[in-house]
Amino acid sequence: MNLALSHYSQKEKKEARDLTIADLINSLKKLKSNETIRFGDLGTFEKTQRKVEIDRNPKNKLFKKFAGKTLIYYRINFRASSHLKREIDK
């Protein structure tokens, strides 16, 4: 991965990075459960839905509020491509 970025100003680099991050966040919001997004040749992001059943634990104040309920959340995993792994290992 030989990126010649030296001819760009710091402001241009920051704007490009901010635009890329905003686009990635927007794409992740629209992603459905168990779908993936390929991020160029760097790797993939996968969004999965998880469920946690909260036990009744009288010692934990946070869990007292949600005791006996099932909470649903999304997890986003990034899996680096073999190309990215080789570049990192150099």
C-alpha positions in Angstrom: 0.0 0.0 0.0 2.1 2.9 -1.3 0.0 6.0 -0.9 1.8 9.2 -2.1 -0.1 11.7 0.0 2.8 14.2 0.5 1.5 16.6 -2.2 -1.8 17.2 -0.3 -2.1 19.8 2.4 -3.1 18.8 6.0 -6.5 20.5 5.5 -7.2 18.4 2.3 -6.2 15.2 4.1 -8.4 16.0 7.1 -11.4 16.8 4.8 -10.9 13.6 2.9 -10.7 11.6 6.2 -13.8 13.3 7.6 -15.7 12.6 4.4 -14.7 9.0 4.4 -15.7 8.6 8.1 -19.0 10.3 7.6 -19.8 8.0 4.6 -18.8 4.9 6.5 -21.0 5.8 9.5 -23.9 6.6 7.2 -23.4 3.2 5.4 -23.2 1.3 8.7 -26.5 2.9 9.9 -28.3 1.7 6.8 -26.8 -1.8 7.0 -29.2 -4.5 8.0 -28.3 -7.3 10.4 -25.9 -10.0 9.0 -25.0 -7.8 6.0 -21.4 -6.7 5.2 -19.7 -3.7 3.7 -16.5 -4.0 1.8 -14.1 -1.2 2.7 -12.0 -1.1 -0.5 -9.2 -3.7 -0.3 -8.8 -3.1 3.5 -11.4 -5.5 4.7 -15.1 -5.8 5.6 -17.5 -4.6 8.2 -20.2 -6.9 9.4 -23.3 -5.9 11.4 -24.9 -8.5 13.6 -27.8 -8.3 16.0 -27.2 -9.6 19.6 -29.6 -10.3 22.4 -28.7 -10.4 26.1 -31.1 -11.6 28.8 -30.5 -9.8 32.1 -30.6 -12.1 35.2 -31.9 -11.0 38.5 -28.8 -10.0 40.4 -29.6 -8.0 43.6 -25.9 -6.9 44.0 -25.7 -5.1 40.6 -27.6 -1.8 40.6 -27.5 -1.4 36.8 -28.9 -4.8 36.2 -31.7 -4.3 38.8 -33.3 -1.8 36.4 -33.3 -4.2 33.5 -33.8 -7.5 35.5 -35.8 -10.1 33.6 -35.7 -8.2 30.3 -34.0 -8.9 27.0 -31.8 -6.2 25.6 -31.1 -6.1 21.8 -28.1 -4.4 20.4 -26.0 -4.4 17.2 -22.4 -5.4 17.0 -20.1 -4.2 14.2 -17.0 -6.3 13.4 -14.1 -5.5 11.1 -12.3 -8.2 9.4 -9.0 -7.1 7.8 -8.2 -8.4 4.3 -5.1 -10.5 3.8 -3.6 -7.6 1.8 -4.0 -5.3 4.7 -2.5 -7.9 7.1 0.5 -8.3 4.9 1.1 -4.6 4.8 0.8 -4.2 8.6 3.3 -7.1 9.1 6.0 -5.3 7.0 
